[in-house]
Every structure is written in structure tokens, then in C-alpha cells.
Amino acid sequence: MALICLGLQQLFPQQDSLRLTEKDSIVSSYWLVGLGINIVDDSGDAFNDFTTMKDQWNMVPYPSRINIGRYFRNGLGLEAIAAYNRYKEGYKVDGQINPDVKDYVSMDARLSYDLNKLIGETGWFDPYVGAGVGYTDANDTGRGTYNAVFGFRTWFSDHWGLDFNTSGKWSFGNEATNHIQHAAGVTYRFNIEKELSKKGEEKLALIEEQQRVADSLAAAEKAEEEARKLAERLEREQEAARLAAEENARQQAEEQRRKDLQQTIDDMGHVFFDYNSSYLNTAAKSKLAELAGFLEQHPGLELKVSGHADSRGPGTYNLWLSERRAAHIVAFLQDQGIPSERMVTEAFGESMLVNECQDGVFCTEEKHGKNRRAEFVIISFGN
């Protein structure tokens, strides 16, 4: 196992430090909104020299462009753009010198594509191209336009960045001039979704391979450990089964011994009392003397002496009478040398009749006599 671990370290020498970080993910889809300025060149020769600024670039000194868009995982994006500008007096418009200030308003929609999907992720630099249509009202002339755009965004964080782009706008529907519109502004992304970059995917594949190898080693170690634990468990279970069998045999022997002792006491018979009496008659004393001899032979044996009465007379009186009967038996056995600690008493009165002779039922004296009894139950038999 140690040789396998050494080989794993040689295969993945940096596995302790190999982990995915924020740098391994890129923003893949998002909404954005932007605010900035726009510059319009409607001189009539903008496409011959679109960098000419003097007397051709028109701009207002405040935010004049707003855009909102949605970009998808496949690199495509949809944007709506609104812009306002003013053609300056004395600037060249449609090949002529503009005699006075004129408003410029445009509404455009475009479909763009993130070039990083083709050239690979470039981090903070995010170039794109696009095409679309729009409507422009400028130089007192409204016109529809076909648009083409090239631009790039620079991102300072997942949310904030700058947007720079240039759009060519070709008129259709009338003879209005074609023109160029430059734009720059701040953009904000929200509802961002991320995915791994190419390097992140490669790193993830390597991490997963490391984990697979580590899992295989762990599985082998676990199987070895489980086999050892299984052998130990089987050994413990066998020992437990042996001890349980011995304990069960002991308990069965003890239970049989208790039954044999109880049977011997039961064979001596119950002690019976005369009607309305708790005193021991001759027959009762004879049985108790035999019981005392048996108790002397088994010094660990403890008894519960239960007193009973027939149903004649009040129930409370019969309960008291059965208590007295049990007490007289304990006293007699004490006189025979049996310690009182080996006996407990319990009185049942007329609650546990052995026949049908309850209140309101006529019975012979013999039947009533069977209920005037004391019974003996082993509660402990020691050694």
C-alpha cells in the first residue's frame, strides 16, 4: 500500500495544492445595462476616414446613451440601445456645413457574438462583433438603418466594466446618409451564471482523476479493514453465542430447579383455616412444620406467604383476616427457626377465590373452606 501511495505522489506531485479557484471559472451568461456617451460622424465621408474628429464628430457633454441586453452561454447576445446627440453648428453633415444645431435620436436592436468563444478566454478583455437594425432621426430626416458593430468590454470584476464600440449604420428607405456612431460607457452585469474555463475544465478532470485513484486506494483499504473487522466480529459473535448458550443452559437449569422446589412446596399442600379464624389448627401446624424443615434444608430459599379468605362477611374484614392468617404463619415459621427476612406476606382477602363461592352464591362449608387458605410462592432460591 505504501508503494502505491508513493506512485500516486509521483503521478500527481502537486495534488495537495490542486484545487479549483475563482480564477478557474468564467461568466457564461448574464444581463447587462450600460450608460455612456455616443459620438456621431454623419459627415458623408465617415467611412473613408472614420477617425476624423475635427468638424465631423458630434457629442454632447453628458450621458447620452443607454443600453440593456441579455447574453447567453453560446456567446450570442441581444441588446436594445437608445442614444441622443446633437449635430453642432458649423460641423460637416451629409457633405454640407450644418447651419444650426440639430437633434439626433436613434433606437437600435442588435445581435452580437462574443469572440472569446472563438479565440479562447482572454480574461478581462472581451471583444465582440454584431449586426442589427434600428431607426434614426437626424438632420431632420428619419431613416431605417442596417447596423454593424465591433467593440470590446474590459471587466474590472464580475459585475463592473467599460464598453467601447463603433457601429456603422447604413440607411434604407430614403437617401439619408450612412454614418458611424462611436460609444463608450460603464456597464453593469447582473443575474450572472458561471461555468468553468478551459483551464478550469482541465484542472477539474485532473482533480477527478486524482479523486478516482484516491477512492480506489481508499476502497481497497476499506475492503481490507472490513475483512479484518468481519473476522473479529465473527469471532466475537461465536464467543457471544457460546456464552449465551452457557447462560441459557444455566438459566434453564436454575428455572428447572425453581420449578422443582416450587413443586415440592406445592405437594405439601396449602394451609387451611377454620371459619372466621386466623389461628393455626393442628393440620396447619403439621404442614408448616414440614415446610420449616424444607426451608432449613434450603437456606437460600425465600417465600411469599399469601393469605386468603372466603366471601362471607365484609370485604374489608376479610382482607384484615387474610393479613392476620399470613402473619400467624410467619410467626410460626419463625418459632421453627426460619428468619423473618426470608418471608414476605401479601393479603388478598376474598379477591382470589378458587371456586364459584362468591357473594350471593350458596356453597357448602367444604367449598367455602377451600378459600380460607394460605399459599406459598418462591421469590428467591439462592444457591
C-alpha positions in Angstrom: 0.0 0.0 0.0 2.9 2.4 0.8 4.4 1.8 -2.7 1.0 2.6 -4.3 0.9 5.9 -2.3 4.4 6.7 -3.4 3.5 6.1 -7.1 0.4 8.4 -6.6 2.6 11.2 -5.3 4.9 10.8 -8.3 2.0 10.9 -10.7 0.3 13.9 -9.1 3.2 15.8 -7.4 1.1 18.9 -6.7 -2.1 17.1 -5.7 -2.2 18.8 -2.2 -2.4 22.3 -3.9 -4.5 21.3 -6.9 -8.0 22.8 -6.3 -10.5 24.9 -8.2 -10.4 28.6 -7.5 -12.4 31.6 -8.7 -9.9 32.1 -11.5 -10.9 28.8 -13.0 -14.5 30.0 -13.7 -15.8 32.5 -16.2 -19.0 34.4 -16.6 -21.1 32.5 -19.2 -24.4 34.2 -19.3 -25.8 37.4 -17.8 -28.0 40.5 -18.2 -26.3 43.9 -18.6 -27.2 47.5 -18.5 -24.9 50.3 -19.6 -24.8 54.1 -19.5 -22.3 56.3 -21.5 -21.7 58.7 -24.3 -22.0 58.4 -28.1 -20.2 60.2 -30.9 -21.8 60.5 -34.3 -19.9 61.1 -37.6 -22.6 61.9 -40.3 -20.2 63.9 -42.5 -20.9 61.9 -45.6 -17.3 60.6 -45.8 -17.2 58.9 -42.4 -16.4 55.5 -44.0 -13.5 57.0 -45.9 -11.8 58.3 -42.7 -13.8 57.4 -39.6 -11.1 58.7 -37.3 -11.6 62.3 -38.4 -12.6 64.3 -35.3 -12.4 67.9 -36.2 -15.6 69.3 -37.7 -17.1 65.8 -38.0 -17.6 64.2 -34.6 -20.7 65.3 -32.7 -21.1 64.7 -29.0 -23.0 66.2 -26.0 -21.2 66.8 -22.7 -23.4 64.4 -20.6 -24.5 60.8 -20.7 -26.3 60.2 -24.0 -26.5 56.5 -24.5 -28.3 53.7 -22.6 -28.3 50.0 -23.4 -29.7 46.8 -21.9 -29.1 43.3 -23.1 -29.0 39.6 -22.4 -26.0 37.4 -23.2 -26.2 33.6 -23.4 -23.9 30.7 -22.9 -23.4 30.2 -26.6 -21.8 33.6 -26.9 -24.8 35.3 -28.6 -26.3 38.4 -27.1 -29.3 40.6 -27.7 -29.2 44.3 -26.9 -31.6 47.3 -27.2 -29.8 50.7 -27.4 -31.1 54.3 -27.2 -29.0 57.3 -28.0 -29.3 61.1 -28.1 -26.9 63.5 -29.7 -26.8 66.9 -31.4 -25.3 67.9 -34.7 -23.2 71.0 -34.0 -23.5 74.2 -35.9 -20.7 74.5 -38.4 -19.9 70.8 -38.4 -20.0 68.8 -41.6 -23.2 66.8 -42.0 -24.1 64.9 -45.2 -21.3 66.6 -47.0 -22.5 70.1 -46.1 -21.7 72.6 -43.3 -24.5 72.4 -40.8 -26.1 75.9 -40.4 -27.6 75.3 -36.9 -27.9 72.8 -34.1 -30.0 69.7 -34.9 -31.1 66.8 -32.7 -30.0 63.2 -33.3 -32.1 60.3 -31.8 -31.6 56.6 -32.5 -33.2 53.4 -31.3 -31.4 50.2 -32.3 -31.6 46.5 -31.7 -28.6 44.2 -32.4 -27.4 40.6 -32.2 -23.8 40.3 -31.1 -21.3 37.5 -30.7 -18.6 37.1 -28.0 -15.3 36.5 -29.9 -13.8 34.8 -26.9 -15.9 31.8 -27.9 -13.7 31.5 -31.0 -10.3 32.8 -29.8 -10.4 31.5 -26.3 -11.0 33.1 -23.0 -8.9 36.4 -22.7 -9.8 37.3 -19.1 -10.6 40.9 -18.7 -10.6 41.6 -22.5 -14.0 40.8 -24.1 -14.2 41.6 -27.8 -17.4 41.2 -29.8 -19.0 41.8 -33.2 -22.6 42.2 -34.1 -25.3 43.2 -36.6 -28.8 44.7 -36.2 -31.4 47.2 -37.4 -32.6 50.5 -36.0 -34.3 53.8 -36.6 -32.5 57.1 -36.6 -34.0 60.6 -36.8 -31.2 63.0 -37.6 -30.7 66.1 -39.8 -34.4 66.5 -39.9 -34.7 63.1 -41.6 -35.9 59.8 -40.3 -34.5 56.6 -41.7 -34.2 52.9 -41.0 -30.7 51.5 -40.7 -28.8 48.4 -41.1 -26.1 48.3 -38.4 -22.8 46.5 -37.9 -20.7 46.8 -34.8 -17.3 46.0 -33.4 -16.4 46.6 -29.8 -14.8 45.3 -26.7 -15.5 45.3 -23.0 -13.0 45.4 -20.2 -14.1 43.9 -16.9 -12.8 45.0 -13.5 -14.9 42.5 -11.6 -17.8 40.1 -12.3 -20.2 43.0 -12.4 -18.5 46.2 -13.5 -16.7 47.1 -16.7 -16.2 49.5 -19.5 -17.7 49.2 -23.0 -16.2 50.7 -26.2 -17.7 50.1 -29.6 -18.1 51.5 -33.1 -21.2 51.0 -35.2 -21.6 51.5 -38.9 -25.2 52.5 -39.9 -26.4 52.2 -43.5 -29.7 53.9 -44.3 -32.6 52.2 -46.2 -35.9 53.6 -47.3 -34.6 57.0 -48.4 -31.5 58.8 -49.4 -30.3 59.8 -45.9 -26.6 59.5 -45.4 -24.8 56.5 -43.9 -22.9 57.3 -40.7 -20.8 56.0 -37.9 -21.6 56.1 -34.2 -18.8 55.5 -31.6 -19.8 54.8 -28.0 -18.1 54.4 -24.6 -19.6 53.8 -21.2 -19.9 52.0 -18.0 -21.6 48.6 -18.0 -23.0 46.5 -15.2 -23.8 42.8 -15.3 -26.4 41.0 -13.2 -28.1 37.7 -12.9 -24.7 36.2 -13.7 -24.2 32.5 -14.4 -20.7 31.0 -14.4 -19.0 27.9 -15.9 -15.5 26.5 -15.8 -13.0 27.9 -18.3 -10.9 25.5 -20.5 -8.1 25.5 -17.9 -10.7 25.0 -15.2 -12.2 22.0 -17.0 -8.7 20.5 -17.5 -7.9 21.1 -13.8 -11.3 19.5 -12.8 -10.5 16.5 -15.0 -7.2 16.1 -13.2 -8.8 16.5 -9.8 -11.4 13.9 -10.7 -8.7 11.5 -11.8 -6.8 12.1 -8.5 -10.1 11.5 -6.6 -10.7 8.3 -8.6 -7.3 7.0 -7.8 -7.6 8.1 -4.2 -11.1 6.5 -4.0 -9.7 3.2 -5.4 -7.0 3.2 -2.8 -9.5 4.1 -0.1 -11.8 1.3 -1.3 -9.0 -1.2 -1.2 -8.1 -0.1 2.4 -11.7 -0.1 3.4 -12.2 -3.6 2.0 -9.2 -4.8 3.9 -10.4 -3.1 7.0 -13.9 -4.5 6.6 -12.5 -8.0 6.1 -10.5 -7.7 9.4 -13.5 -6.3 11.2 -15.7 -9.1 9.8 -13.3 -11.7 11.1 -13.2 -10.0 14.5 -17.0 -9.7 14.5 -17.4 -13.4 13.6 -15.0 -14.3 16.4 -17.0 -12.1 18.9 -20.3 -13.5 17.7 -19.0 -17.1 18.1 -17.8 -16.2 21.6 -21.1 -14.4 22.4 -23.1 -17.4 21.1 -21.0 -19.8 23.3 -21.6 -17.6 26.3 -25.2 -17.1 25.5 -25.7 -20.9 25.2 -23.9 -21.4 28.5 -26.1 -18.7 30.1 -29.2 -20.1 28.6 -28.3 -23.6 29.9 -27.6 -22.1 33.3 -30.9 -20.2 33.4 -32.8 -23.3 32.2 -31.2 -25.3 35.0 -32.0 -22.6 37.5 -35.6 -22.4 36.3 -35.9 -26.1 36.5 -34.5 -26.1 40.0 -37.0 -23.4 40.9 -39.8 -25.4 39.4 -38.7 -28.5 41.3 -38.5 -26.6 44.6 -41.9 -25.0 44.0 -43.4 -28.3 43.1 -42.1 -29.8 46.4 -43.8 -27.0 48.3 -47.0 -27.3 46.3 -47.0 -31.1 47.0 -47.0 -30.2 50.7 -50.4 -28.6 50.1 -52.0 -25.3 51.2 -52.6 -24.4 54.8 -56.3 -24.0 55.5 -58.0 -22.1 58.3 -61.2 -22.5 60.3 -64.2 -20.2 59.6 -63.7 -16.7 60.9 -60.3 -17.6 62.4 -56.7 -16.7 61.7 -55.2 -19.2 64.2 -53.4 -22.3 63.1 -55.1 -25.6 63.7 -53.3 -28.9 64.1 -53.3 -29.8 60.4 -51.9 -26.4 59.6 -49.1 -26.7 62.1 -48.2 -30.1 60.8 -47.8 -28.8 57.2 -45.9 -25.7 58.4 -43.5 -27.9 60.4 -42.8 -29.9 57.3 -42.3 -26.6 55.4 -39.9 -25.3 58.0 -37.8 -28.5 57.7 -37.7 -28.0 53.9 -36.7 -24.3 54.4 -33.9 -25.3 56.7 -32.6 -27.7 54.1 -32.5 -24.8 51.5 -31.2 -21.8 53.4 -31.2 -19.6 50.3 -34.9 -20.0 49.6 -37.2 -17.1 50.2 -41.0 -17.2 50.2 -44.1 -15.1 49.7 -46.8 -16.1 52.0 -50.3 -15.0 50.7 -53.3 -15.0 52.9 -56.9 -15.6 51.6 -60.5 -15.6 52.9 -63.8 -16.9 51.8 -66.5 -14.5 50.6 -68.6 -14.4 53.7 -68.5 -11.2 55.7 -67.5 -7.7 54.7 -64.6 -7.3 52.2 -62.5 -5.1 54.5 -62.9 -7.6 57.3 -61.9 -10.5 55.1 -58.8 -8.5 53.9 -57.8 -7.9 57.5 -58.4 -11.6 58.4 -56.2 -12.7 55.5 -53.4 -10.4 56.7 -53.7 -12.0 60.1 -53.5 -15.5 58.7 -50.3 -14.7 56.8 -48.8 -13.1 59.9 -49.6 -16.1 62.0 -47.8 -18.4 59.5 -44.7 -16.2 59.5 -44.7 -16.2 63.3 -45.0 -20.0 63.5 -42.1 -20.4 61.0 -40.0 -18.0 63.0 -40.6 -20.2 66.0 -39.3 -23.1 63.9 -36.1 -21.2 63.3 -36.8 -19.6 60.0 -35.7 -15.9 59.9 -38.4 -13.4 59.1 -36.1 -11.8 56.4 -36.7 -14.9 54.3 -40.5 -14.3 54.1 -42.8 -11.6 52.9 -46.6 -11.5 53.2 -49.4 -10.4 51.0 -53.2 -10.3 51.8 -55.8 -10.8 49.1 -59.0 -11.1 51.2 -61.8 -12.6 49.1 -60.4 -11.3 45.8 -58.9 -14.6 44.6 -61.5 -17.3 45.2 -60.6 -20.8 43.9 -64.3 -21.6 43.1 -67.7 -20.1 42.5 -68.4 -19.3 46.1 -68.7 -15.5 45.8 -71.2 -13.3 47.5 -74.8 -14.4 46.8 -73.8 -17.9 45.8 -74.8 -20.8 48.1 -71.9 -23.1 48.8 -71.2 -25.9 51.2 -68.9 -25.4 54.1 -66.4 -27.7 52.4 -66.3 -25.4 49.3 -66.0 -22.3 51.4 -63.1 -23.9 53.3 -61.1 -24.3 50.2 -60.9 -20.4 50.0 -59.7 -20.0 53.6 -56.1 -20.8 52.8 -52.5 -19.7 52.7 -50.3 -20.2 49.7 -46.5 -20.2 49.3 -44.6 -19.0 46.3 -40.8 -19.0 45.9 -39.5 -15.5 45.3 -35.8 -16.4 45.5 -33.9 -19.6 45.9 -30.3 -18.6 46.1 -27.6 -21.2 45.9 
